[in-house]
Amino acid sequence: MPDNHSAIIIDDFKSPKELAKYLKFLDKNDDEYNKYLQWKKSGVTNTLLKDMLQKRTWDIKDTWKYGRSNFIEDFECLVCQRVHKNDDLVRQGQQPEQYRADNSALECPKPEEFAGSHNTWLDDWENHENMAQAVRYFTDRNVAVTKADMHAKLSEISYKKKKGWF
């Protein structure tokens, strides 16, 4: 958090009812609500966060600055570095390191529509689920894939889902 009063910590409340009561209180008291936004004027005081932000090499904006890169490219670099490290280990007669992600990041619940409004997160979630299925399809078959192949597979998956076939 930017400071010690920039977020409402739900664990500070004994029940959802108590939390709801506090949220209603904030809704009716602008001065109290604005205390949660004060850090935007005074700046970030959390030294751990400030240190992390200054030392990281990736950024969402200003990626053109020296020493900064796009966070997606940094992840791609991490994957590539690990591949090359394992290639070097194998060439040296050693076992490659195993990098395994757990499934916790893959088990996000499907976003729900809220109050009848369109939810772009739902579209993103469904598109990425389809992409993951397409990538799995090509990976399981160990075949090279072109952009056209990927688009065709995504169209097929989307069509089958609309028809209720899977």
OpenMM code with the backbone's topology and positions (N, CA, C; nanometers):
from openmm import Vec3, app, unit

residues = "MET PRO ASP ASN HIS SER ALA ILE ILE ILE ASP ASP PHE LYS SER PRO LYS GLU LEU ALA LYS TYR LEU LYS PHE LEU ASP LYS ASN ASP ASP GLU TYR ASN LYS TYR LEU GLN TRP LYS LYS SER GLY VAL THR ASN THR LEU LEU LYS ASP MET LEU GLN LYS ARG THR TRP ASP ILE LYS ASP THR TRP LYS TYR GLY ARG SER ASN PHE ILE GLU ASP PHE GLU CYS LEU VAL CYS GLN ARG VAL HIS LYS ASN ASP ASP LEU VAL ARG GLN GLY GLN GLN PRO GLU GLN TYR ARG ALA ASP ASN SER ALA LEU GLU CYS PRO LYS PRO GLU GLU PHE ALA GLY SER HIS ASN THR TRP LEU ASP ASP TRP GLU ASN HIS GLU ASN MET ALA GLN ALA VAL ARG TYR PHE THR ASP ARG ASN VAL ALA VAL THR LYS ALA ASP MET HIS ALA LYS LEU SER GLU ILE SER TYR LYS LYS LYS LYS GLY TRP PHE".split()
positions = [
    Vec3(0.0845, -0.1181, 0.0000),
    Vec3(0.0000, 0.0000, 0.0000),
    Vec3(0.0887, 0.1240, 0.0000),
    Vec3(0.0426, 0.2314, -0.0599),
    Vec3(0.1221, 0.3543, -0.0616),
    Vec3(0.1519, 0.4098, 0.0779),
    Vec3(0.0560, 0.3963, 0.1691),
    Vec3(0.0793, 0.4349, 0.3082),
    Vec3(-0.0115, 0.3518, 0.3983),
    Vec3(-0.0101, 0.3796, 0.5267),
    Vec3(-0.0857, 0.2968, 0.6212),
    Vec3(-0.2356, 0.3251, 0.6222),
    Vec3(-0.2799, 0.4246, 0.5457),
    Vec3(-0.4234, 0.4554, 0.5430),
    Vec3(-0.4712, 0.4758, 0.3991),
    Vec3(-0.4290, 0.3877, 0.3093),
    Vec3(-0.4668, 0.4023, 0.1693),
    Vec3(-0.5582, 0.2901, 0.1218),
    Vec3(-0.5933, 0.2008, 0.2095),
    Vec3(-0.6808, 0.0898, 0.1716),
    Vec3(-0.7637, 0.0463, 0.2914),
    Vec3(-0.8770, -0.0100, 0.2625),
    Vec3(-0.9620, -0.0652, 0.3671),
    Vec3(-0.9266, -0.2128, 0.3782),
    Vec3(-0.8793, -0.2532, 0.4927),
    Vec3(-0.8377, -0.3921, 0.5150),
    Vec3(-0.9572, -0.4688, 0.5720),
    Vec3(-1.0087, -0.5608, 0.4944),
    Vec3(-1.1308, -0.6296, 0.5379),
    Vec3(-1.1088, -0.7129, 0.6636),
    Vec3(-0.9853, -0.7568, 0.6858),
    Vec3(-0.9579, -0.8351, 0.8068),
    Vec3(-0.9716, -0.7525, 0.9343),
    Vec3(-0.9780, -0.6199, 0.9202),
    Vec3(-0.9959, -0.5331, 1.0364),
    Vec3(-1.1401, -0.5324, 1.0869),
    Vec3(-1.2287, -0.5967, 1.0138),
    Vec3(-1.3701, -0.5960, 1.0503),
    Vec3(-1.4121, -0.7343, 1.0965),
    Vec3(-1.5015, -0.7374, 1.1949),
    Vec3(-1.5446, -0.8644, 1.2530),
    Vec3(-1.6414, -0.9409, 1.1635),
    Vec3(-1.7093, -0.8679, 1.0746),
    Vec3(-1.8096, -0.9338, 0.9905),
    Vec3(-1.8317, -0.8523, 0.8632),
    Vec3(-1.8897, -0.9152, 0.7622),
    Vec3(-1.9258, -0.8396, 0.6418),
    Vec3(-2.0241, -0.7256, 0.6731),
    Vec3(-2.1099, -0.7488, 0.7700),
    Vec3(-2.2067, -0.6451, 0.8077),
    Vec3(-2.1338, -0.5223, 0.8636),
    Vec3(-2.0330, -0.5449, 0.9469),
    Vec3(-1.9549, -0.4339, 1.0026),
    Vec3(-1.8797, -0.3591, 0.8925),
    Vec3(-1.8241, -0.4334, 0.7972),
    Vec3(-1.7560, -0.3712, 0.6840),
    Vec3(-1.8541, -0.2878, 0.6020),
    Vec3(-1.9712, -0.3419, 0.5738),
    Vec3(-2.0729, -0.2696, 0.4970),
    Vec3(-2.1133, -0.1413, 0.5681),
    Vec3(-2.1280, -0.1490, 0.6986),
    Vec3(-2.1639, -0.0306, 0.7783),
    Vec3(-2.0567, 0.0769, 0.7633),
    Vec3(-1.9297, 0.0362, 0.7661),
    Vec3(-1.8200, 0.1313, 0.7529),
    Vec3(-1.8166, 0.1921, 0.6121),
    Vec3(-1.8397, 0.1097, 0.5105),
    Vec3(-1.8425, 0.1610, 0.3731),
    Vec3(-1.9553, 0.2617, 0.3540),
    Vec3(-2.0701, 0.2352, 0.4133),
    Vec3(-2.1806, 0.3307, 0.4066),
    Vec3(-2.1442, 0.4602, 0.4784),
    Vec3(-2.0747, 0.4474, 0.5904),
    Vec3(-2.0272, 0.5653, 0.6637),
    Vec3(-1.9360, 0.6490, 0.5749),
    Vec3(-1.8403, 0.5839, 0.5080),
    Vec3(-1.7488, 0.6569, 0.4198),
    Vec3(-1.8234, 0.7227, 0.3044),
    Vec3(-1.9257, 0.6557, 0.2545),
    Vec3(-2.0027, 0.7086, 0.1434),
    Vec3(-2.0709, 0.8408, 0.1807),
    Vec3(-2.1038, 0.8555, 0.3071),
    Vec3(-2.1727, 0.9764, 0.3531),
    Vec3(-2.0781, 1.0797, 0.4138),
    Vec3(-1.9497, 1.0467, 0.4259),
    Vec3(-1.8535, 1.1362, 0.4914),
    Vec3(-1.7311, 1.1548, 0.4024),
    Vec3(-1.7382, 1.2562, 0.3163),
    Vec3(-1.6309, 1.2811, 0.2205),
    Vec3(-1.4956, 1.3027, 0.2873),
    Vec3(-1.4946, 1.3732, 0.3999),
    Vec3(-1.3665, 1.3997, 0.4678),
    Vec3(-1.2991, 1.2696, 0.5097),
    Vec3(-1.3766, 1.1777, 0.5648),
    Vec3(-1.3201, 1.0491, 0.6070),
    Vec3(-1.2760, 0.9671, 0.4857),
    Vec3(-1.3576, 0.9668, 0.3814),
    Vec3(-1.3231, 0.8949, 0.2587),
    Vec3(-1.1935, 0.9498, 0.1985),
    Vec3(-1.1834, 1.0823, 0.1931),
    Vec3(-1.0662, 1.1457, 0.1321),
    Vec3(-0.9369, 1.1169, 0.2062),
    Vec3(-0.9453, 1.0769, 0.3321),
    Vec3(-0.8238, 1.0390, 0.4053),
    Vec3(-0.7554, 0.9195, 0.3383),
    Vec3(-0.8341, 0.8348, 0.2725),
    Vec3(-0.7767, 0.7196, 0.2021),
    Vec3(-0.7033, 0.7618, 0.0750),
    Vec3(-0.7310, 0.8825, 0.0282),
    Vec3(-0.6687, 0.9328, -0.0937),
    Vec3(-0.5580, 1.0343, -0.0653),
    Vec3(-0.5367, 1.0653, 0.0611),
    Vec3(-0.4399, 1.1673, 0.0984),
    Vec3(-0.2997, 1.1379, 0.0457),
    Vec3(-0.2633, 1.0122, 0.0369),
    Vec3(-0.1301, 0.9746, -0.0104),
    Vec3(-0.1035, 1.0262, -0.1518),
    Vec3(-0.2098, 1.0490, -0.2291),
    Vec3(-0.1911, 1.1005, -0.3649),
    Vec3(-0.1356, 1.2422, -0.3637),
    Vec3(-0.1605, 1.3156, -0.2550),
    Vec3(-0.1065, 1.4516, -0.2404),
    Vec3(0.0275, 1.4496, -0.1684),
    Vec3(0.0366, 1.3683, -0.0647),
    Vec3(0.1591, 1.3658, 0.0165),
    Vec3(0.2654, 1.2730, -0.0407),
    Vec3(0.2254, 1.1818, -0.1264),
    Vec3(0.3183, 1.0874, -0.1862),
    Vec3(0.3228, 0.9553, -0.1121),
    Vec3(0.3888, 0.8605, -0.1727),
    Vec3(0.4032, 0.7270, -0.1155),
    Vec3(0.4989, 0.7344, 0.0042),
    Vec3(0.4542, 0.6827, 0.1175),
    Vec3(0.5397, 0.6812, 0.2365),
    Vec3(0.5901, 0.5408, 0.2706),
    Vec3(0.5338, 0.4401, 0.2093),
    Vec3(0.5753, 0.3021, 0.2330),
    Vec3(0.7144, 0.2824, 0.1720),
    Vec3(0.8166, 0.2739, 0.2576),
    Vec3(0.9548, 0.2667, 0.2091),
    Vec3(0.9819, 0.1391, 0.1306),
    Vec3(0.9185, 0.0289, 0.1678),
    Vec3(0.9366, -0.0965, 0.0942),
    Vec3(0.8853, -0.0825, -0.0488),
    Vec3(0.7681, -0.0235, -0.0639),
    Vec3(0.7098, -0.0034, -0.1960),
    Vec3(0.7943, 0.0941, -0.2774),
    Vec3(0.8357, 0.2034, -0.2169),
    Vec3(0.9174, 0.3025, -0.2876),
    Vec3(1.0469, 0.2390, -0.3383),
    Vec3(1.1106, 0.1590, -0.2543),
    Vec3(1.2353, 0.0931, -0.2918),
    Vec3(1.2135, -0.0023, -0.4092),
    Vec3(1.1057, -0.0806, -0.4019),
    Vec3(1.0752, -0.1758, -0.5082),
    Vec3(1.0478, -0.1032, -0.6403),
    Vec3(0.9731, 0.0039, -0.6336),
    Vec3(0.9396, 0.0787, -0.7547),
    Vec3(1.0629, 0.1416, -0.8185),
    Vec3(1.1564, 0.1856, -0.7361),
    Vec3(1.2768, 0.2481, -0.7897),
    Vec3(1.3741, 0.1461, -0.8476),
    Vec3(1.3777, 0.0267, -0.7914),
    Vec3(1.4756, -0.0735, -0.8337),
    Vec3(1.4289, -0.1622, -0.9484),
    Vec3(1.2994, -0.1699, -0.9702),
    Vec3(1.2521, -0.2601, -1.0760),
    Vec3(1.2991, -0.2099, -1.2122),
    Vec3(1.3186, -0.3021, -1.3024),
    Vec3(1.3645, -0.2646, -1.4361),
    Vec3(1.2496, -0.2494, -1.5336),
    Vec3(1.1338, -0.2998, -1.4994),
    Vec3(1.0209, -0.2938, -1.5905),
    Vec3(0.9308, -0.1762, -1.5563),
    Vec3(0.8480, -0.1398, -1.6536),
    Vec3(0.7564, -0.0285, -1.6343),
    Vec3(0.6367, -0.0489, -1.7254),
    Vec3(0.5298, 0.0187, -1.6947),
    Vec3(0.4122, 0.0139, -1.7800),
    Vec3(0.4176, 0.1296, -1.8785),
    Vec3(0.4682, 0.2417, -1.8324),
    Vec3(0.4889, 0.3565, -1.9204),
    Vec3(0.6366, 0.3937, -1.9129),
    Vec3(0.6799, 0.4864, -1.9904),
    Vec3(0.8201, 0.5308, -1.9903),
    Vec3(0.9175, 0.4171, -2.0201),
    Vec3(0.8759, 0.3199, -2.1005),
    Vec3(0.9646, 0.2075, -2.1317),
    Vec3(1.0790, 0.2508, -2.2230),
    Vec3(1.0692, 0.3709, -2.2748),
    Vec3(1.1739, 0.4250, -2.3615),
    Vec3(1.2935, 0.4735, -2.2813),
    Vec3(1.2766, 0.4927, -2.1496),
    Vec3(1.3869, 0.5433, -2.0678),
    Vec3(1.4954, 0.4367, -2.0535),
    Vec3(1.6195, 0.4836, -2.0426),
    Vec3(1.7329, 0.3923, -2.0280),
    Vec3(1.7134, 0.3046, -1.9038),
    Vec3(1.7358, 0.1766, -1.9199),
    Vec3(1.7266, 0.0833, -1.8082),
    Vec3(1.5859, 0.0375, -1.7771),
    Vec3(1.4877, 0.0823, -1.8528),
    Vec3(1.3491, 0.0428, -1.8283),
    Vec3(1.3032, -0.0456, -1.9439),
    Vec3(1.2173, -0.1390, -1.9141),
    Vec3(1.1613, -0.2224, -2.0194),
    Vec3(1.0151, -0.2486, -1.9887),
    Vec3(0.9461, -0.2957, -2.0869),
    Vec3(0.8062, -0.3308, -2.0736),
    Vec3(0.7962, -0.4573, -1.9884),
    Vec3(0.7008, -0.4604, -1.8959),
    Vec3(0.6916, -0.5752, -1.8050),
    Vec3(0.6667, -0.7062, -1.8791),
    Vec3(0.5987, -0.7024, -1.9930),
    Vec3(0.5760, -0.8253, -2.0699),
    Vec3(0.7076, -0.8736, -2.1304),
    Vec3(0.7850, -0.7788, -2.1842),
    Vec3(0.9135, -0.8167, -2.2424),
    Vec3(1.0064, -0.8729, -2.1349),
    Vec3(1.0016, -0.8175, -2.0137),
    Vec3(1.0844, -0.8704, -1.9057),
    Vec3(1.0475, -1.0148, -1.8749),
    Vec3(0.9177, -1.0463, -1.8768),
    Vec3(0.8767, -1.1843, -1.8514),
    Vec3(0.9261, -1.2749, -1.9632),
    Vec3(0.9133, -1.2277, -2.0873),
    Vec3(0.9630, -1.3071, -2.1994),
    Vec3(1.1133, -1.3297, -2.1848),
    Vec3(1.1851, -1.2266, -2.1385),
    Vec3(1.3294, -1.2406, -2.1174),
    Vec3(1.3582, -1.3451, -2.0098),
    Vec3(1.2776, -1.3459, -1.9038),
    Vec3(1.2959, -1.4442, -1.7977),
    Vec3(1.2822, -1.5856, -1.8531),
    Vec3(1.1786, -1.6079, -1.9318),
    Vec3(1.1566, -1.7406, -1.9906),
    Vec3(1.2750, -1.7789, -2.0788),
    Vec3(1.3186, -1.6857, -2.1627),
    Vec3(1.4307, -1.7119, -2.2536),
    Vec3(1.5594, -1.7406, -2.1746),
    Vec3(1.5836, -1.6638, -2.0691),
    Vec3(1.7028, -1.6860, -1.9865),
    Vec3(1.7022, -1.8264, -1.9268),
    Vec3(1.5861, -1.8697, -1.8819),
    Vec3(1.5772, -2.0033, -1.8226),
    Vec3(1.6012, -2.1119, -1.9272),
    Vec3(1.5512, -2.0919, -2.0472),
    Vec3(1.5738, -2.1882, -2.1553),
    Vec3(1.7235, -2.1970, -2.1853),
    Vec3(1.7897, -2.0825, -2.1985),
    Vec3(1.9330, -2.0816, -2.2280),
    Vec3(2.0144, -2.1399, -2.1127),
    Vec3(1.9733, -2.1120, -1.9902),
    Vec3(2.0427, -2.1687, -1.8743),
    Vec3(2.0349, -2.3214, -1.8781),
    Vec3(1.9172, -2.3734, -1.9106),
    Vec3(1.9031, -2.5188, -1.9178),
    Vec3(1.9822, -2.5774, -2.0338),
    Vec3(1.9867, -2.5066, -2.1460),
    Vec3(2.0686, -2.5529, -2.2581),
    Vec3(2.2158, -2.5632, -2.2156),
    Vec3(2.2635, -2.4615, -2.1431),
    Vec3(2.4021, -2.4625, -2.0948),
    Vec3(2.4264, -2.5783, -1.9980),
    Vec3(2.3308, -2.6023, -1.9083),
    Vec3(2.3456, -2.7132, -1.8133),
    Vec3(2.3546, -2.8473, -1.8862),
    Vec3(2.2696, -2.8668, -1.9853),
    Vec3(2.2700, -2.9921, -2.0623),
    Vec3(2.4027, -3.0086, -2.1363),
    Vec3(2.4521, -2.8989, -2.1957),
    Vec3(2.5814, -2.9049, -2.2659),
    Vec3(2.6951, -2.9408, -2.1698),
    Vec3(2.6804, -2.9046, -2.0430),
    Vec3(2.7828, -2.9351, -1.9420),
    Vec3(2.7608, -3.0728, -1.8799),
    Vec3(2.6625, -3.1461, -1.9319),
    Vec3(2.6357, -3.2807, -1.8816),
    Vec3(2.5549, -3.2824, -1.7534),
    Vec3(2.4907, -3.1724, -1.7198),
    Vec3(2.4105, -3.1641, -1.5976),
    Vec3(2.2617, -3.1713, -1.6309),
    Vec3(2.1850, -3.1978, -1.5289),
    Vec3(2.0401, -3.2030, -1.5449),
    Vec3(1.9843, -3.0608, -1.5574),
    Vec3(1.8901, -3.0396, -1.6467),
    Vec3(1.8260, -2.9075, -1.6538),
    Vec3(1.7392, -2.8835, -1.5300),
    Vec3(1.7251, -2.7578, -1.4944),
    Vec3(1.6394, -2.7242, -1.3808),
    Vec3(1.4937, -2.7340, -1.4226),
    Vec3(1.4100, -2.7735, -1.3293),
    Vec3(1.2669, -2.7838, -1.3548),
    Vec3(1.1986, -2.6570, -1.3038),
    Vec3(1.1270, -2.5907, -1.3892),
    Vec3(1.0505, -2.4731, -1.3513),
    Vec3(0.9036, -2.5071, -1.3689),
    Vec3(0.8345, -2.5129, -1.2618),
    Vec3(0.6936, -2.5502, -1.2691),
    Vec3(0.6094, -2.4487, -1.1932),
    Vec3(0.5105, -2.3987, -1.2607),
    Vec3(0.4138, -2.3115, -1.1949),
    Vec3(0.3049, -2.3996, -1.1362),
    Vec3(0.2503, -2.3564, -1.0255),
    Vec3(0.1371, -2.4321, -0.9735),
    Vec3(0.0097, -2.3838, -1.0435),
    Vec3(-0.0978, -2.4523, -1.0199),
    Vec3(-0.2215, -2.4211, -1.0902),
    Vec3(-0.2997, -2.3064, -1.0274),
    Vec3(-0.2498, -2.2481, -0.9196),
    Vec3(-0.3277, -2.1449, -0.8523),
    Vec3(-0.3596, -2.0279, -0.9447),
    Vec3(-0.2691, -1.9937, -1.0342),
    Vec3(-0.2943, -1.8824, -1.1260),
    Vec3(-0.3891, -1.9219, -1.2379),
    Vec3(-0.4119, -2.0499, -1.2544),
    Vec3(-0.4964, -2.0967, -1.3635),
    Vec3(-0.6403, -2.1220, -1.3200),
    Vec3(-0.6664, -2.1056, -1.1929),
    Vec3(-0.7973, -2.1423, -1.1407),
    Vec3(-0.8806, -2.0214, -1.1000),
    Vec3(-0.8580, -1.9095, -1.1659),
    Vec3(-0.9364, -1.7908, -1.1364),
    Vec3(-1.0811, -1.8164, -1.1772),
    Vec3(-1.1743, -1.7748, -1.0943),
    Vec3(-1.3141, -1.7933, -1.1342),
    Vec3(-1.3497, -1.7013, -1.2501),
    Vec3(-1.4448, -1.7438, -1.3261),
    Vec3(-1.4907, -1.6628, -1.4384),
    Vec3(-1.5531, -1.5341, -1.3835),
    Vec3(-1.5137, -1.4176, -1.4373),
    Vec3(-1.5735, -1.2921, -1.3894),
    Vec3(-1.7234, -1.2912, -1.4156),
    Vec3(-1.7948, -1.2234, -1.3290),
    Vec3(-1.9396, -1.2148, -1.3440),
    Vec3(-1.9784, -1.0743, -1.3859),
    Vec3(-2.0901, -1.0647, -1.4557),
    Vec3(-2.1414, -0.9332, -1.4901),
    Vec3(-2.1942, -0.8689, -1.3634),
    Vec3(-2.1774, -0.7386, -1.3550),
    Vec3(-2.2181, -0.6655, -1.2368),
    Vec3(-2.3295, -0.5685, -1.2725),
    Vec3(-2.4414, -0.5832, -1.2066),
    Vec3(-2.5556, -0.4922, -1.2214),
    Vec3(-2.5952, -0.4729, -1.3680),
    Vec3(-2.5849, -0.5792, -1.4455),
    Vec3(-2.6293, -0.5735, -1.5840),
    Vec3(-2.5388, -0.4980, -1.6789),
    Vec3(-2.4250, -0.4506, -1.6297),
    Vec3(-2.3350, -0.3758, -1.7180),
    Vec3(-2.2393, -0.4716, -1.7885),
    Vec3(-2.1902, -0.4286, -1.9034),
    Vec3(-2.0969, -0.5128, -1.9789),
    Vec3(-1.9624, -0.5155, -1.9068),
    Vec3(-1.9053, -0.6319, -1.8948),
    Vec3(-1.7805, -0.6498, -1.8222),
    Vec3(-1.6709, -0.6892, -1.9215),
    Vec3(-1.5785, -0.5973, -1.9498),
    Vec3(-1.4720, -0.6294, -2.0450),
    Vec3(-1.3787, -0.7358, -1.9892),
    Vec3(-1.3704, -0.7473, -1.8555),
    Vec3(-1.2876, -0.8522, -1.7958),
    Vec3(-1.3395, -0.9892, -1.8359),
    Vec3(-1.4690, -1.0012, -1.8490),
    Vec3(-1.5285, -1.1284, -1.8900),
    Vec3(-1.4841, -1.1634, -2.0321),
    Vec3(-1.4869, -1.0652, -2.1218),
    Vec3(-1.4403, -1.0888, -2.2587),
    Vec3(-1.2928, -1.1306, -2.2588),
    Vec3(-1.2111, -1.0582, -2.1837),
    Vec3(-1.0682, -1.0910, -2.1761),
    Vec3(-1.0482, -1.2319, -2.1218),
    Vec3(-1.1207, -1.2645, -2.0168),
    Vec3(-1.1074, -1.3958, -1.9529),
    Vec3(-1.1405, -1.5052, -2.0542),
    Vec3(-1.2518, -1.4887, -2.1263),
    Vec3(-1.2926, -1.5899, -2.2229),
    Vec3(-1.1935, -1.5997, -2.3388),
    Vec3(-1.1451, -1.4858, -2.3867),
    Vec3(-1.0470, -1.4878, -2.4961),
    Vec3(-0.9177, -1.5562, -2.4532),
    Vec3(-0.8729, -1.5273, -2.3333),
    Vec3(-0.7482, -1.5886, -2.2864),
    Vec3(-0.7658, -1.7375, -2.2564),
    Vec3(-0.8825, -1.7746, -2.2101),
    Vec3(-0.9094, -1.9173, -2.1914),
    Vec3(-0.9024, -1.9887, -2.3264),
    Vec3(-0.9609, -1.9287, -2.4301),
    Vec3(-0.9559, -1.9874, -2.5644),
    Vec3(-0.8116, -1.9950, -2.6145),
    Vec3(-0.7348, -1.8899, -2.5902),
    Vec3(-0.5942, -1.8914, -2.6327),
    Vec3(-0.5172, -2.0020, -2.5626),
    Vec3(-0.5422, -2.0184, -2.4343),
    Vec3(-0.4735, -2.1242, -2.3603),
    Vec3(-0.5083, -2.2611, -2.4176),
    Vec3(-0.6332, -2.2811, -2.4536),
    Vec3(-0.6734, -2.4091, -2.5127),
    Vec3(-0.6067, -2.4294, -2.6484),
    Vec3(-0.5974, -2.3230, -2.7258),
    Vec3(-0.5331, -2.3341, -2.8575),
    Vec3(-0.3845, -2.3652, -2.8416),
    Vec3(-0.3177, -2.2956, -2.7507),
    Vec3(-0.1756, -2.3210, -2.7269),
    Vec3(-0.1552, -2.4641, -2.6790),
    Vec3(-0.2415, -2.5108, -2.5890),
    Vec3(-0.2330, -2.6484, -2.5396),
    Vec3(-0.2484, -2.7467, -2.6561),
    Vec3(-0.3418, -2.7198, -2.7461),
    Vec3(-0.3649, -2.8065, -2.8620),
    Vec3(-0.2364, -2.8229, -2.9432),
    Vec3(-0.1724, -2.7106, -2.9772),
    Vec3(-0.0516, -2.7166, -3.0604),
    Vec3(0.0678, -2.7723, -2.9821),
    Vec3(0.0748, -2.7408, -2.8544),
    Vec3(0.1856, -2.7894, -2.7717),
    Vec3(0.1791, -2.9410, -2.7567),
    Vec3(0.0595, -2.9925, -2.7311),
    Vec3(0.0434, -3.1372, -2.7151),
    Vec3(0.0827, -3.2135, -2.8411),
    Vec3(0.0699, -3.1492, -2.9554),
    Vec3(0.1043, -3.2143, -3.0831),
    Vec3(0.2462, -3.1809, -3.1284),
    Vec3(0.3124, -3.0926, -3.0542),
    Vec3(0.4505, -3.0536, -3.0823),
    Vec3(0.4691, -3.0111, -3.2281),
    Vec3(0.3787, -2.9214, -3.2718),
    Vec3(0.3862, -2.8736, -3.4091),
    Vec3(0.4127, -2.7236, -3.4113),
    Vec3(0.4804, -2.6801, -3.5167),
    Vec3(0.4997, -2.5369, -3.5369),
    Vec3(0.3653, -2.4761, -3.5731),
    Vec3(0.3440, -2.3537, -3.5313),
    Vec3(0.2151, -2.2908, -3.5543),
    Vec3(0.2356, -2.1520, -3.6156),
    Vec3(0.1521, -2.1211, -3.7114),
    Vec3(0.1557, -1.9883, -3.7714),
    Vec3(0.0435, -1.9042, -3.7103),
    Vec3(0.0476, -1.7764, -3.7395),
    Vec3(-0.0578, -1.6877, -3.6918),
    Vec3(-0.1931, -1.7322, -3.7483),
    Vec3(-0.1931, -1.7740, -3.8734),
    Vec3(-0.3174, -1.8205, -3.9367),
    Vec3(-0.3701, -1.9467, -3.8677),
    Vec3(-0.2782, -2.0383, -3.8330),
    Vec3(-0.3188, -2.1601, -3.7613),
    Vec3(-0.3844, -2.1243, -3.6274),
    Vec3(-0.3219, -2.0294, -3.5560),
    Vec3(-0.3730, -1.9887, -3.4251),
    Vec3(-0.5118, -1.9260, -3.4396),
    Vec3(-0.5277, -1.8389, -3.5374),
    Vec3(-0.6586, -1.7754, -3.5582),
    Vec3(-0.7651, -1.8790, -3.5943),
    Vec3(-0.7280, -1.9739, -3.6767),
    Vec3(-0.8233, -2.0786, -3.7154),
    Vec3(-0.8648, -2.1617, -3.5939),
    Vec3(-0.7671, -2.1972, -3.5099),
    Vec3(-0.7974, -2.2773, -3.3917),
    Vec3(-0.8838, -2.1975, -3.2936),
    Vec3(-0.8532, -2.0686, -3.2766),
    Vec3(-0.9336, -1.9836, -3.1878),
    Vec3(-1.0769, -1.9731, -3.2380),
    Vec3(-1.0941, -1.9593, -3.3683),
    Vec3(-1.2290, -1.9529, -3.4262),
    Vec3(-1.3038, -2.0830, -3.4022),
    Vec3(-1.2346, -2.1942, -3.4196),
    Vec3(-1.2961, -2.3258, -3.3977),
    Vec3(-1.3393, -2.3416, -3.2520),
    Vec3(-1.2528, -2.3065, -3.1603),
    Vec3(-1.2837, -2.3188, -3.0167),
    Vec3(-1.4026, -2.2305, -2.9813),
    Vec3(-1.3995, -2.1067, -3.0279),
    Vec3(-1.5079, -2.0123, -2.9990),
    Vec3(-1.6409, -2.0644, -3.0543),
    Vec3(-1.6392, -2.1165, -3.1763),
    Vec3(-1.7600, -2.1703, -3.2395),
    Vec3(-1.8155, -2.2881, -3.1586),
    Vec3(-1.7262, -2.3799, -3.1194),
    Vec3(-1.7700, -2.4980, -3.0445),
    Vec3(-1.8277, -2.4593, -2.9087),
    Vec3(-1.7713, -2.3564, -2.8454),
    Vec3(-1.8248, -2.3115, -2.7166),
    Vec3(-1.9636, -2.2503, -2.7334),
    Vec3(-1.9820, -2.1712, -2.8384),
    Vec3(-2.1123, -2.1104, -2.8632),
    Vec3(-2.2185, -2.2166, -2.8897),
    Vec3(-2.1771, -2.3254, -2.9525),
    Vec3(-2.2695, -2.4355, -2.9819),
    Vec3(-2.2884, -2.5266, -2.8602),
    Vec3(-2.2077, -2.5045, -2.7566),
    Vec3(-2.2182, -2.5878, -2.6360),
    Vec3(-2.1510, -2.7225, -2.6499),
    Vec3(-2.0590, -2.7337, -2.7437),
    Vec3(-1.9929, -2.8620, -2.7683),
    Vec3(-1.8806, -2.8874, -2.6683),
    Vec3(-1.8334, -2.7821, -2.6032),
    Vec3(-1.7390, -2.7996, -2.4901),
    Vec3(-1.7234, -2.6726, -2.4156),
] * unit.nanometer
topology = app.Topology()
chain = topology.addChain("A")
for resn in residues:
    res = topology.addResidue(resn, chain)
    for name in ("N", "CA", "C"):
        topology.addAtom(name, app.Element.getBySymbol(name[0]), res)
